[in-house]
Amino acid sequence: MSTSPSPLARDAASVRRATWIGLVAVLCWSSTVGLIRSVSEALGALGGAAMLYSVSAVLLFAVLGLPRRAQLRSVSKVYLIGCGVLFALYEVCLSVAIGLAQDRAQSMELGMINYLWPCLTIVLAVLCRQQRARWWLWPGVALCIWGLVRVLDGDGGQAMPWWQALLTHMHSNPLAYALAFAAALLWPVYSVLSRMHGGGFNGVGLFVLLTAVVLWAQWLVVDTVPMRWSWGVALEVLAVGACTAIGYSCWEHGIQRGNLAVMAAGSYFTPVLSALWASIWLAVQPGWPFWQGVVLVTLGSLVCWRATRI
């Protein structure tokens, strides 16, 4: 009697393995907001981002190798071009937003805006009929939005309506907040399209390289901030470059071969881990409303995930 696993069991094991690989990205991404801010303080918003994505591209190609022409010809143009552009836009928006923050506390707020993407990924997957969900998906989305309001509400002690205080707060740095919100919308679109059109090809190395090229072009044209190098800054660039390379490579593998709903659920803990790491690394102690918002965003995202468990 044969004891070899059935094809169905092998497929299930392959999906579980890909899902666990994808979840490694959560640990990597949790460290990036604090490190990106630290690097941007020394190298500038554009220069720092361009340098770290250049390092990421080198590391990715060193590990994964260069894609062959035959592979590129077989890949969907929607994935190769469309997803590549979406990826680059997302990375530029997020890294430049954090670099443009007026201070370290504001960089943490901008990072939290970005972490709306887990619940938005599920919403988009449902709208595109890639995922089914129950009615409590929408209360989960409302919890995420409420959490974001708490994050951006400062100390919550202003003598004005909360919405007016919120708008006043965001008006202090509109470009940075606009870029952060754009990032939160771009990543769900990228994730869903990548799963639909990727066909098993991992193009994250090419996408990171494209991001680096776009950032260097912007730096050459508009950035006049001098780069202040030190051994500490060099180590930070290497660390965040490695985290970015490992994180996106693992996520790309997971979203194409793993369980998207489980990966999304795991990613919902990224706001908490990222806020904890950034507060330690940047020596910032956010107020109670910020931590309330972090918990609400995480809780709302988990409700969204639970709504997909049909």
Backbone as CSV, one residue per row, in Angstrom:
resi,resn,N_x,N_y,N_z,CA_x,CA_y,CA_z,C_x,C_y,C_z
1,MET,0.853,-1.198,0.000,0.000,0.000,0.000,0.891,1.252,0.000
2,SER,0.595,2.190,-0.886,1.399,3.408,-0.979,1.115,4.330,0.200
3,THR,2.206,4.890,0.745,2.071,5.835,1.864,2.381,7.260,1.436
4,SER,2.617,7.467,0.134,2.923,8.814,-0.343,1.678,9.680,-0.249
5,PRO,1.841,10.944,0.075,0.684,11.837,0.214,-0.027,12.021,-1.115
6,SER,-1.327,12.224,-1.044,-2.121,12.441,-2.246,-1.798,13.801,-2.848
7,PRO,-2.106,13.983,-4.145,-1.884,15.306,-4.757,-2.599,16.419,-4.008
8,LEU,-3.794,16.137,-3.482,-4.541,17.154,-2.737,-3.806,17.554,-1.465
9,ALA,-3.243,16.543,-0.758,-2.486,16.833,0.464,-1.228,17.613,0.145
10,ARG,-0.564,17.232,-0.973,0.648,17.970,-1.359,0.324,19.418,-1.691
11,ASP,-0.799,19.631,-2.380,-1.213,20.993,-2.712,-1.506,21.794,-1.450
12,ALA,-2.199,21.183,-0.476,-2.510,21.875,0.777,-1.238,22.229,1.529
13,ALA,-0.278,21.302,1.545,0.990,21.575,2.220,1.751,22.701,1.530
14,SER,1.680,22.718,0.201,2.356,23.778,-0.562,1.742,25.137,-0.264
15,VAL,0.407,25.167,-0.156,-0.271,26.428,0.171,0.109,26.896,1.572
16,ARG,0.149,25.968,2.530,0.529,26.338,3.906,1.958,26.869,3.949
17,ARG,2.856,26.203,3.245,4.248,26.647,3.229,4.376,28.038,2.620
18,ALA,3.688,28.260,1.507,3.729,29.577,0.868,3.131,30.648,1.782
19,THR,2.100,30.279,2.530,1.468,31.235,3.446,2.425,31.630,4.563
20,TRP,3.126,30.641,5.136,4.101,30.949,6.191,5.244,31.807,5.664
21,ILE,5.680,31.525,4.444,6.728,32.356,3.837,6.220,33.783,3.680
22,GLY,4.974,33.930,3.233,4.399,35.263,3.076,4.312,36.023,4.376
23,LEU,4.042,35.307,5.485,3.913,35.968,6.783,5.244,36.484,7.326
24,VAL,6.360,35.997,6.793,7.662,36.548,7.189,7.719,38.038,6.860
25,ALA,6.998,38.426,5.809,6.976,39.836,5.411,6.458,40.734,6.524
26,VAL,5.524,40.231,7.330,4.959,41.034,8.416,6.054,41.457,9.395
27,LEU,6.930,40.518,9.747,8.022,40.836,10.664,8.997,41.832,10.043
28,CYS,9.261,41.665,8.754,10.191,42.579,8.072,9.611,43.983,7.968
29,TRP,8.349,44.070,7.570,7.725,45.385,7.378,7.559,46.136,8.697
30,SER,7.439,45.403,9.783,7.225,46.056,11.077,8.403,46.941,11.472
31,SER,9.560,46.679,10.910,10.741,47.455,11.289,11.044,48.598,10.325
32,THR,10.306,48.686,9.203,10.735,49.607,8.160,10.406,51.073,8.428
33,VAL,9.264,51.376,9.053,8.881,52.777,9.251,9.931,53.512,10.087
34,GLY,10.311,52.918,11.213,11.314,53.553,12.059,12.648,53.698,11.363
35,LEU,13.076,52.657,10.628,14.367,52.704,9.943,14.354,53.692,8.779
36,ILE,13.248,53.718,8.012,13.166,54.670,6.896,13.263,56.101,7.402
37,ARG,12.572,56.387,8.509,12.635,57.742,9.068,14.050,58.072,9.518
38,SER,14.709,57.134,10.165,16.063,57.367,10.645,17.022,57.616,9.483
39,VAL,16.892,56.839,8.406,17.754,57.019,7.235,17.467,58.350,6.545
40,SER,16.186,58.714,6.436,15.826,59.955,5.740,16.340,61.189,6.478
41,GLU,16.478,61.111,7.800,17.014,62.239,8.554,18.462,62.523,8.188
42,ALA,19.192,61.478,7.777,20.602,61.650,7.429,20.813,61.859,5.933
43,LEU,19.999,61.218,5.097,20.229,61.239,3.652,19.175,62.006,2.872
44,GLY,18.129,62.494,3.541,17.055,63.198,2.858,15.935,62.244,2.475
45,ALA,14.742,62.794,2.257,13.574,61.966,1.949,13.762,61.180,0.660
46,LEU,14.220,61.835,-0.406,14.403,61.153,-1.684,15.709,60.372,-1.723
47,GLY,16.787,60.992,-1.266,18.089,60.328,-1.302,18.127,59.077,-0.451
48,GLY,17.552,59.157,0.745,17.524,57.989,1.614,16.704,56.861,1.022
49,ALA,15.521,57.191,0.480,14.670,56.165,-0.124,15.341,55.551,-1.350
50,ALA,15.964,56.385,-2.179,16.644,55.869,-3.369,17.771,54.921,-2.986
51,MET,18.508,55.267,-1.952,19.625,54.424,-1.526,19.135,53.088,-0.988
52,LEU,18.101,53.108,-0.157,17.664,51.846,0.453,17.039,50.917,-0.583
53,TYR,16.331,51.467,-1.590,15.752,50.593,-2.611,16.818,50.101,-3.590
54,SER,17.885,50.860,-3.758,19.009,50.376,-4.558,19.651,49.169,-3.881
55,VAL,19.852,49.272,-2.564,20.414,48.147,-1.805,19.475,46.950,-1.878
56,SER,18.172,47.187,-1.750,17.193,46.101,-1.822,17.251,45.395,-3.179
57,ALA,17.348,46.185,-4.250,17.402,45.592,-5.589,18.633,44.719,-5.755
58,VAL,19.777,45.207,-5.293,21.013,44.420,-5.391,20.875,43.106,-4.632
59,LEU,20.335,43.161,-3.415,20.172,41.958,-2.604,19.197,40.970,-3.258
60,LEU,18.096,41.495,-3.809,17.116,40.618,-4.446,17.703,39.906,-5.663
61,PHE,18.428,40.635,-6.498,19.013,40.004,-7.684,20.133,39.039,-7.299
62,ALA,20.840,39.337,-6.197,21.888,38.425,-5.740,21.305,37.090,-5.285
63,VAL,20.116,37.137,-4.677,19.479,35.917,-4.162,18.646,35.222,-5.240
64,LEU,17.813,35.983,-5.941,16.872,35.397,-6.896,17.436,35.284,-8.305
65,GLY,18.479,36.055,-8.595,19.029,36.066,-9.937,18.216,36.937,-10.880
66,LEU,18.784,37.200,-12.050,18.089,37.999,-13.049,17.083,37.133,-13.800
67,PRO,15.898,37.661,-14.063,14.912,36.874,-14.824,15.372,36.659,-16.263
68,ARG,15.071,35.489,-16.817,15.446,35.188,-18.189,14.435,35.772,-19.169
69,ARG,14.905,35.991,-20.387,14.029,36.588,-21.403,12.796,35.737,-21.646
70,ALA,12.982,34.419,-21.662,11.845,33.532,-21.897,10.799,33.695,-20.805
71,GLN,11.253,33.905,-19.569,10.311,34.125,-18.471,9.539,35.421,-18.673
72,LEU,10.257,36.471,-19.021,9.617,37.772,-19.188,8.603,37.751,-20.326
73,ARG,8.913,37.013,-21.409,7.974,36.950,-22.538,6.696,36.207,-22.173
74,SER,6.801,35.293,-21.203,5.634,34.495,-20.838,4.753,35.155,-19.785
75,VAL,5.235,36.246,-19.193,4.497,36.906,-18.114,3.486,37.886,-18.693
76,SER,2.331,37.975,-18.038,1.296,38.921,-18.453,1.825,40.350,-18.418
77,LYS,1.529,41.108,-19.468,1.959,42.508,-19.522,1.257,43.338,-18.441
78,VAL,0.042,42.921,-18.067,-0.660,43.616,-16.989,0.152,43.512,-15.696
79,TYR,0.694,42.321,-15.445,1.510,42.140,-14.242,2.831,42.880,-14.364
80,LEU,3.521,42.656,-15.475,4.873,43.181,-15.605,4.901,44.703,-15.623
81,ILE,3.967,45.312,-16.341,3.959,46.770,-16.465,3.034,47.405,-15.437
82,GLY,1.773,46.953,-15.425,0.798,47.559,-14.515,1.172,47.396,-13.058
83,CYS,1.468,46.155,-12.649,1.832,45.924,-11.246,3.174,46.561,-10.908
84,GLY,4.087,46.580,-11.885,5.377,47.232,-11.638,5.229,48.713,-11.342
85,VAL,4.382,49.386,-12.128,4.142,50.818,-11.909,3.442,51.049,-10.569
86,LEU,2.447,50.218,-10.246,1.740,50.357,-8.967,2.696,50.158,-7.789
87,PHE,3.563,49.161,-7.897,4.534,48.895,-6.839,5.445,50.098,-6.628
88,ALA,5.993,50.620,-7.742,6.910,51.757,-7.639,6.208,52.981,-7.056
89,LEU,4.980,53.242,-7.501,4.237,54.385,-6.975,3.992,54.238,-5.475
90,TYR,3.624,53.027,-5.065,3.390,52.784,-3.638,4.643,53.069,-2.820
91,GLU,5.764,52.510,-3.248,7.002,52.675,-2.490,7.442,54.136,-2.432
92,VAL,7.316,54.828,-3.560,7.695,56.241,-3.587,6.809,57.039,-2.640
93,CYS,5.505,56.800,-2.697,4.570,57.541,-1.833,4.873,57.299,-0.362
94,LEU,5.064,56.041,0.027,5.274,55.726,1.437,6.596,56.266,1.951
95,SER,7.682,55.983,1.241,8.996,56.383,1.740,9.160,57.895,1.760
96,VAL,8.649,58.576,0.727,8.774,60.035,0.697,7.871,60.663,1.760
97,ALA,6.681,60.095,1.981,5.791,60.625,3.021,6.472,60.574,4.386
98,ILE,7.070,59.443,4.717,7.753,59.316,6.013,8.936,60.261,6.091
99,GLY,9.653,60.408,4.970,10.798,61.323,4.961,10.396,62.780,5.104
100,LEU,9.195,63.133,4.610,8.731,64.520,4.673,8.053,64.867,5.999
101,ALA,7.895,63.896,6.882,7.262,64.166,8.176,8.020,65.263,8.913
102,GLN,7.269,66.125,9.598,7.886,67.240,10.305,8.715,66.791,11.504
103,ASP,8.347,65.670,12.090,9.107,65.123,13.207,8.873,63.619,13.263
104,ARG,9.513,62.972,14.217,9.422,61.513,14.304,8.025,61.046,14.701
105,ALA,7.356,61.798,15.548,5.996,61.423,15.944,5.073,61.435,14.731
106,GLN,5.211,62.433,13.876,4.369,62.506,12.690,4.691,61.372,11.719
107,SER,5.946,60.947,11.659,6.294,59.821,10.782,5.579,58.553,11.214
108,MET,5.360,58.382,12.526,4.615,57.226,13.011,3.149,57.319,12.608
109,GLU,2.582,58.517,12.638,1.205,58.705,12.191,1.064,58.345,10.713
110,LEU,2.013,58.792,9.900,1.967,58.512,8.470,2.100,57.006,8.218
111,GLY,2.924,56.345,9.010,3.024,54.898,8.889,1.715,54.209,9.199
112,MET,0.967,54.729,10.184,-0.314,54.132,10.539,-1.350,54.323,9.430
113,ILE,-1.318,55.450,8.734,-2.220,55.643,7.595,-1.973,54.546,6.566
114,ASN,-0.719,54.256,6.308,-0.369,53.205,5.363,-0.982,51.866,5.750
115,TYR,-1.122,51.621,7.061,-1.614,50.318,7.510,-3.136,50.187,7.449
116,LEU,-3.774,51.077,6.705,-5.154,50.825,6.311,-5.233,49.772,5.206
117,TRP,-4.090,49.494,4.565,-4.132,48.620,3.399,-4.626,47.198,3.684
118,PRO,-4.414,46.589,4.860,-4.947,45.229,5.030,-6.464,45.141,4.869
119,CYS,-7.196,46.056,5.529,-8.662,45.992,5.391,-9.078,46.417,3.986
120,LEU,-8.369,47.369,3.391,-8.712,47.799,2.040,-8.427,46.700,1.016
121,THR,-7.434,45.846,1.276,-7.147,44.729,0.378,-8.329,43.773,0.323
122,ILE,-8.896,43.481,1.492,-10.055,42.581,1.522,-11.265,43.232,0.857
123,VAL,-11.484,44.524,1.123,-12.605,45.229,0.491,-12.477,45.160,-1.029
124,LEU,-11.286,45.407,-1.549,-11.086,45.374,-2.998,-11.250,43.957,-3.543
125,ALA,-10.733,42.962,-2.804,-10.890,41.573,-3.246,-12.362,41.190,-3.312
126,VAL,-13.161,41.679,-2.352,-14.603,41.402,-2.360,-15.266,42.098,-3.550
127,LEU,-14.927,43.356,-3.765,-15.528,44.103,-4.881,-15.154,43.496,-6.233
128,CYS,-13.942,42.902,-6.318,-13.496,42.267,-7.568,-13.904,40.805,-7.655
129,ARG,-14.692,40.356,-6.690,-15.188,38.977,-6.643,-14.063,37.957,-6.548
130,GLN,-12.962,38.359,-5.930,-11.889,37.432,-5.622,-12.056,36.823,-4.234
131,GLN,-12.976,37.362,-3.466,-13.186,36.925,-2.085,-14.642,37.193,-1.702
132,ARG,-15.227,36.268,-0.934,-16.567,36.487,-0.401,-16.468,36.943,1.048
133,ALA,-17.461,37.687,1.502,-17.424,38.193,2.874,-18.837,38.363,3.405
134,ARG,-18.969,38.320,4.721,-20.252,38.546,5.387,-20.445,40.038,5.652
135,TRP,-21.626,40.390,6.136,-21.999,41.796,6.261,-21.124,42.556,7.246
136,TRP,-20.542,41.853,8.235,-19.760,42.599,9.235,-18.382,43.037,8.728
137,LEU,-18.126,42.818,7.447,-16.935,43.427,6.839,-16.973,44.946,7.001
138,TRP,-18.147,45.535,6.803,-18.265,47.003,6.792,-18.122,47.618,8.180
139,PRO,-18.675,47.018,9.246,-18.329,47.520,10.584,-16.827,47.421,10.874
140,GLY,-16.171,46.394,10.341,-14.722,46.285,10.511,-13.988,47.436,9.846
141,VAL,-14.433,47.796,8.649,-13.842,48.948,7.955,-14.069,50.225,8.761
142,ALA,-15.279,50.360,9.324,-15.590,51.542,10.138,-14.682,51.624,11.358
143,LEU,-14.386,50.472,11.981,-13.463,50.457,13.123,-12.068,50.940,12.716
144,CYS,-11.612,50.501,11.544,-10.299,50.941,11.056,-10.256,52.455,10.868
145,ILE,-11.315,52.983,10.277,-11.363,54.431,10.050,-11.417,55.184,11.372
146,TRP,-12.208,54.677,12.318,-12.263,55.287,13.641,-10.886,55.261,14.301
147,GLY,-10.183,54.143,14.169,-8.836,54.055,14.726,-7.900,55.073,14.112
148,LEU,-8.011,55.257,12.790,-7.158,56.239,12.138,-7.454,57.647,12.637
149,VAL,-8.742,57.935,12.861,-9.118,59.238,13.414,-8.467,59.441,14.777
150,ARG,-8.454,58.404,15.608,-7.819,58.504,16.929,-6.320,58.735,16.801
151,VAL,-5.691,58.049,15.847,-4.251,58.225,15.635,-3.930,59.664,15.269
152,LEU,-4.754,60.258,14.406,-4.482,61.604,13.900,-5.074,62.702,14.779
153,ASP,-5.717,62.315,15.859,-6.407,63.290,16.698,-5.492,63.919,17.735
154,GLY,-4.197,63.609,17.663,-3.261,64.187,18.626,-3.593,63.757,20.034
155,ASP,-3.598,64.704,20.960,-3.914,64.422,22.354,-5.406,64.402,22.633
156,GLY,-6.196,64.742,21.616,-7.641,64.698,21.776,-8.198,65.754,22.709
157,GLY,-7.409,66.770,22.998,-7.876,67.755,23.974,-8.151,69.124,23.389
158,GLN,-8.262,69.203,22.042,-8.505,70.498,21.418,-9.920,70.982,21.709
159,ALA,-10.064,72.316,21.835,-11.380,72.909,22.108,-12.103,73.166,20.796
160,MET,-12.245,72.124,19.970,-12.953,72.226,18.697,-13.471,70.833,18.339
161,PRO,-14.437,70.731,17.415,-14.925,69.412,17.007,-13.783,68.533,16.507
162,TRP,-13.918,67.202,16.717,-12.833,66.292,16.363,-12.481,66.370,14.884
163,TRP,-13.504,66.512,14.021,-13.221,66.540,12.591,-12.463,67.794,12.195
164,GLN,-12.772,68.923,12.878,-12.057,70.163,12.584,-10.621,70.084,13.082
165,ALA,-10.437,69.489,14.264,-9.088,69.296,14.784,-8.280,68.381,13.873
166,LEU,-8.958,67.369,13.322,-8.292,66.426,12.427,-7.819,67.105,11.154
167,LEU,-8.698,67.909,10.553,-8.332,68.611,9.327,-7.208,69.616,9.578
168,THR,-7.282,70.309,10.723,-6.221,71.257,11.071,-4.886,70.547,11.231
169,HIS,-4.943,69.388,11.857,-3.734,68.592,12.062,-3.116,68.171,10.733
170,MET,-3.924,67.672,9.802,-3.426,67.207,8.519,-2.979,68.366,7.629
171,HIS,-3.581,69.534,7.834,-3.220,70.701,7.038,-1.787,71.159,7.334
172,SER,-1.234,70.727,8.457,0.130,71.123,8.809,1.165,70.538,7.851
173,ASN,0.843,69.426,7.183,1.772,68.794,6.240,0.959,68.039,5.183
174,PRO,0.222,68.762,4.337,-0.731,68.107,3.432,-0.093,67.146,2.440
175,LEU,1.094,67.475,1.916,1.724,66.606,0.921,2.067,65.248,1.525
176,ALA,2.642,65.247,2.713,3.021,63.993,3.351,1.793,63.124,3.625
177,TYR,0.708,63.739,4.136,-0.500,62.969,4.429,-1.166,62.473,3.145
178,ALA,-1.141,63.287,2.090,-1.719,62.854,0.815,-0.960,61.656,0.259
179,LEU,0.358,61.680,0.351,1.165,60.560,-0.126,0.903,59.299,0.697
180,ALA,0.738,59.452,2.006,0.465,58.296,2.859,-0.880,57.666,2.522
181,PHE,-1.911,58.497,2.312,-3.218,57.964,1.935,-3.155,57.303,0.550
182,ALA,-2.385,57.886,-0.363,-2.230,57.286,-1.688,-1.585,55.905,-1.573
183,ALA,-0.591,55.792,-0.711,0.064,54.495,-0.503,-0.920,53.462,0.014
184,ALA,-1.770,53.860,0.968,-2.750,52.930,1.537,-3.728,52.422,0.489
185,LEU,-3.984,53.203,-0.556,-4.891,52.789,-1.621,-4.173,51.993,-2.710
186,LEU,-2.916,52.300,-2.955,-2.180,51.664,-4.048,-1.835,50.202,-3.759
187,TRP,-1.457,49.912,-2.505,-1.003,48.551,-2.221,-2.113,47.507,-2.377
188,PRO,-3.350,47.758,-1.933,-4.411,46.776,-2.195,-4.619,46.508,-3.685
189,VAL,-4.569,47.560,-4.503,-4.733,47.374,-5.944,-3.608,46.494,-6.490
190,TYR,-2.384,46.769,-6.047,-1.248,45.959,-6.478,-1.413,44.496,-6.054
191,SER,-1.802,44.262,-4.800,-1.913,42.897,-4.290,-2.946,42.086,-5.064
192,VAL,-4.105,42.676,-5.321,-5.168,41.955,-6.027,-4.776,41.701,-7.482
193,LEU,-4.237,42.696,-8.166,-3.847,42.512,-9.563,-2.686,41.531,-9.689
194,SER,-1.769,41.560,-8.736,-0.640,40.639,-8.769,-1.101,39.200,-8.640
195,ARG,-2.084,38.974,-7.788,-2.617,37.617,-7.634,-3.368,37.173,-8.887
196,MET,-4.054,38.105,-9.538,-4.849,37.768,-10.714,-3.983,37.524,-11.948
197,HIS,-2.880,38.259,-12.093,-2.123,38.235,-13.345,-0.673,37.780,-13.200
198,GLY,-0.214,37.502,-11.966,1.188,37.151,-11.776,1.580,35.822,-12.394
199,GLY,0.689,34.859,-12.363,0.975,33.569,-12.974,2.147,32.836,-12.337
200,GLY,2.438,33.119,-11.070,3.530,32.439,-10.385,4.885,33.097,-10.564
201,PHE,4.977,34.147,-11.394,6.266,34.821,-11.609,6.481,35.876,-10.531
202,ASN,7.666,35.862,-9.932,8.007,36.818,-8.882,8.831,37.947,-9.494
203,GLY,8.170,39.069,-9.755,8.858,40.196,-10.389,9.275,41.282,-9.430
204,VAL,9.314,40.960,-8.123,9.566,42.007,-7.143,10.950,42.627,-7.314
205,GLY,11.935,41.848,-7.781,13.261,42.421,-8.011,13.221,43.528,-9.049
206,LEU,12.527,43.280,-10.153,12.378,44.297,-11.197,11.609,45.502,-10.680
207,PHE,10.592,45.246,-9.866,9.772,46.343,-9.348,10.570,47.224,-8.386
208,VAL,11.384,46.602,-7.537,12.213,47.377,-6.611,13.248,48.185,-7.385
209,LEU,13.817,47.583,-8.435,14.773,48.313,-9.274,14.106,49.515,-9.924
210,LEU,12.893,49.336,-10.429,12.145,50.455,-11.020,11.922,51.551,-9.988
211,THR,11.587,51.152,-8.762,11.384,52.131,-7.686,12.656,52.938,-7.443
212,ALA,13.802,52.248,-7.387,15.078,52.933,-7.160,15.378,53.921,-8.288
213,VAL,15.129,53.506,-9.533,15.390,54.386,-10.682,14.525,55.641,-10.608
214,VAL,13.236,55.474,-10.293,12.328,56.625,-10.185,12.788,57.568,-9.083
215,LEU,13.179,57.023,-7.944,13.613,57.859,-6.822,14.917,58.590,-7.139
216,TRP,15.873,57.916,-7.777,17.121,58.596,-8.146,16.862,59.714,-9.155
217,ALA,15.942,59.485,-10.089,15.605,60.535,-11.056,15.022,61.758,-10.350
218,GLN,14.129,61.509,-9.383,13.557,62.623,-8.610,14.640,63.324,-7.800
219,TRP,15.530,62.544,-7.208,16.603,63.129,-6.390,17.504,64.033,-7.224
220,LEU,17.835,63.598,-8.431,18.711,64.390,-9.294,18.062,65.701,-9.715
221,VAL,16.733,65.687,-9.849,16.031,66.867,-10.356,15.702,67.868,-9.252
222,VAL,15.208,67.396,-8.121,14.639,68.330,-7.143,15.325,68.327,-5.776
223,ASP,16.100,67.306,-5.424,16.608,67.234,-4.054,17.932,67.982,-3.925
224,THR,18.007,68.866,-2.961,19.246,69.615,-2.684,19.777,69.323,-1.285
225,VAL,19.180,68.329,-0.605,19.599,67.992,0.751,20.877,67.165,0.692
226,PRO,21.951,67.610,1.341,23.188,66.823,1.314,23.057,65.536,2.127
227,MET,23.742,64.499,1.683,23.746,63.231,2.398,24.830,63.245,3.474
228,ARG,24.437,62.939,4.695,25.386,62.905,5.819,25.625,61.445,6.203
229,TRP,26.705,60.886,5.664,26.990,59.479,5.881,27.771,59.243,7.167
230,SER,27.532,58.100,7.754,28.312,57.611,8.895,28.192,56.091,8.885
231,TRP,28.998,55.431,9.710,28.907,53.974,9.765,27.520,53.537,10.253
232,GLY,26.957,54.291,11.190,25.623,53.957,11.687,24.568,54.064,10.600
233,VAL,24.645,55.136,9.792,23.690,55.318,8.698,23.849,54.207,7.666
234,ALA,25.093,53.841,7.357,25.337,52.769,6.389,24.726,51.450,6.859
235,LEU,24.858,51.158,8.143,24.267,49.932,8.687,22.744,49.986,8.647
236,GLU,22.172,51.170,8.912,20.711,51.316,8.836,20.220,51.111,7.409
237,VAL,20.943,51.673,6.424,20.563,51.486,5.023,20.599,50.009,4.651
238,LEU,21.661,49.314,5.084,21.772,47.888,4.796,20.639,47.104,5.462
239,ALA,20.320,47.476,6.705,19.269,46.757,7.443,17.903,46.949,6.795
240,VAL,17.552,48.200,6.494,16.223,48.447,5.916,16.156,47.916,4.486
241,GLY,17.288,47.946,3.768,17.318,47.366,2.425,17.081,45.867,2.470
242,ALA,17.715,45.196,3.439,17.542,43.753,3.583,16.104,43.419,4.002
243,CYS,15.555,44.184,4.952,14.176,43.944,5.389,13.189,44.139,4.241
244,THR,13.434,45.175,3.435,12.554,45.434,2.296,12.640,44.312,1.279
245,ALA,13.866,43.880,0.971,14.056,42.817,-0.013,13.414,41.514,0.441
246,ILE,13.677,41.118,1.676,13.124,39.865,2.193,11.604,39.961,2.303
247,GLY,11.111,41.094,2.835,9.680,41.249,3.038,8.887,41.153,1.749
248,TYR,9.292,41.907,0.726,8.506,41.916,-0.501,8.663,40.625,-1.299
249,SER,9.832,40.017,-1.232,10.013,38.739,-1.907,9.110,37.675,-1.291
250,CYS,9.071,37.639,0.039,8.208,36.668,0.728,6.734,36.959,0.475
251,TRP,6.352,38.239,0.515,4.946,38.594,0.302,4.505,38.231,-1.112
252,GLU,5.365,38.501,-2.092,5.025,38.186,-3.479,4.803,36.684,-3.650
253,HIS,5.669,35.902,-3.017,5.507,34.445,-3.083,4.197,34.028,-2.416
254,GLY,3.899,34.632,-1.280,2.711,34.252,-0.526,1.411,34.614,-1.211
255,ILE,1.326,35.826,-1.784,0.052,36.252,-2.368,-0.263,35.485,-3.649
256,GLN,0.756,34.919,-4.293,0.504,34.162,-5.511,0.254,32.680,-5.250
257,ARG,0.825,32.142,-4.150,0.731,30.697,-3.926,0.077,30.329,-2.596
258,GLY,-0.064,31.296,-1.682,-0.575,30.982,-0.360,-2.037,31.360,-0.183
259,ASN,-2.469,31.361,1.066,-3.835,31.712,1.436,-3.885,33.213,1.704
260,LEU,-4.511,33.959,0.799,-4.514,35.417,0.891,-5.226,35.900,2.148
261,ALA,-6.308,35.212,2.537,-7.059,35.635,3.719,-6.229,35.472,4.994
262,VAL,-5.504,34.357,5.115,-4.663,34.137,6.299,-3.516,35.139,6.325
263,MET,-2.918,35.398,5.179,-1.827,36.378,5.125,-2.327,37.764,5.502
264,ALA,-3.526,38.101,5.014,-4.094,39.399,5.371,-4.319,39.483,6.875
265,ALA,-4.802,38.384,7.476,-5.036,38.374,8.926,-3.729,38.585,9.679
266,GLY,-2.673,37.911,9.253,-1.379,38.093,9.903,-0.856,39.505,9.738
267,SER,-1.117,40.079,8.568,-0.619,41.429,8.314,-1.311,42.463,9.186
268,TYR,-2.482,42.107,9.757,-3.212,43.052,10.586,-2.482,43.373,11.885
269,PHE,-1.532,42.528,12.250,-0.752,42.805,13.449,0.452,43.707,13.150
270,THR,0.667,44.018,11.871,1.775,44.891,11.509,1.681,46.275,12.158
271,PRO,0.493,46.920,12.234,0.436,48.235,12.880,0.947,48.227,14.313
272,VAL,0.562,47.209,15.085,1.009,47.142,16.482,2.522,46.944,16.551
273,LEU,3.023,45.964,15.790,4.456,45.668,15.814,5.261,46.865,15.301
274,SER,4.764,47.494,14.231,5.469,48.635,13.663,5.499,49.815,14.631
275,ALA,4.352,50.097,15.274,4.298,51.212,16.221,5.222,50.965,17.413
276,LEU,5.237,49.736,17.916,6.118,49.413,19.049,7.584,49.574,18.658
277,TRP,7.939,49.014,17.495,9.333,49.094,17.054,9.744,50.545,16.786
278,ALA,8.898,51.289,16.084,9.234,52.678,15.749,9.354,53.533,17.004
279,SER,8.471,53.323,17.980,8.541,54.130,19.210,9.836,53.858,19.966
280,ILE,10.315,52.611,19.920,11.583,52.277,20.582,12.762,52.823,19.786
281,TRP,12.777,52.566,18.480,13.910,52.956,17.652,14.055,54.475,17.556
282,LEU,12.916,55.170,17.425,12.949,56.620,17.262,12.861,57.367,18.591
283,ALA,12.751,56.623,19.700,12.669,57.227,21.041,11.505,58.213,21.126
284,VAL,10.340,57.773,20.640,9.119,58.590,20.663,8.102,57.888,21.546
285,GLN,7.405,58.661,22.376,6.356,58.115,23.225,5.018,58.748,22.837
286,PRO,4.299,58.117,21.897,3.002,58.683,21.473,2.005,58.694,22.630
287,GLY,1.014,59.577,22.516,-0.016,59.671,23.546,-1.005,58.529,23.491
288,TRP,-1.893,58.504,24.471,-2.883,57.445,24.570,-3.795,57.369,23.343
289,PRO,-4.256,58.487,22.751,-5.096,58.373,21.552,-4.415,57.613,20.419
290,PHE,-3.109,57.785,20.270,-2.386,57.066,19.209,-2.495,55.563,19.412
291,TRP,-2.239,55.101,20.641,-2.280,53.662,20.897,-3.704,53.126,20.814
292,GLN,-4.686,53.939,21.210,-6.080,53.544,21.001,-6.349,53.315,19.509
293,GLY,-5.860,54.239,18.704,-6.055,54.118,17.264,-5.381,52.881,16.694
294,VAL,-4.169,52.580,17.158,-3.456,51.390,16.688,-4.267,50.132,16.977
295,VAL,-4.803,50.055,18.197,-5.601,48.881,18.590,-6.879,48.800,17.748
296,LEU,-7.527,49.936,17.521,-8.769,49.937,16.740,-8.524,49.544,15.286
297,VAL,-7.427,50.041,14.693,-7.097,49.660,13.320,-6.854,48.158,13.240
298,THR,-6.108,47.628,14.204,-5.835,46.191,14.223,-7.112,45.386,14.431
299,LEU,-7.943,45.814,15.400,-9.191,45.116,15.673,-10.127,45.158,14.467
300,GLY,-10.249,46.331,13.846,-11.105,46.454,12.673,-10.646,45.572,11.529
301,SER,-9.320,45.484,11.344,-8.778,44.630,10.286,-9.073,43.164,10.563
302,LEU,-8.992,42.766,11.829,-9.309,41.382,12.192,-10.788,41.074,11.969
303,VAL,-11.655,42.045,12.241,-13.083,41.860,11.963,-13.300,41.671,10.452
304,CYS,-12.583,42.463,9.662,-12.683,42.318,8.197,-12.251,40.920,7.786
305,TRP,-11.153,40.453,8.347,-10.671,39.115,7.998,-11.689,38.045,8.411
306,ARG,-12.241,38.212,9.623,-13.202,37.222,10.100,-14.438,37.178,9.198
307,ALA,-14.771,38.317,8.625,-15.935,38.361,7.741,-15.738,37.544,6.477
308,THR,-14.477,37.234,6.130,-14.206,36.431,4.938,-14.214,34.947,5.221
309,ARG,-14.306,34.541,6.457,-14.236,33.122,6.814,-15.588,32.457,6.600
310,ILE,-15.922,32.268,5.360,-17.217,31.692,4.988,-17.042,30.189,4.686
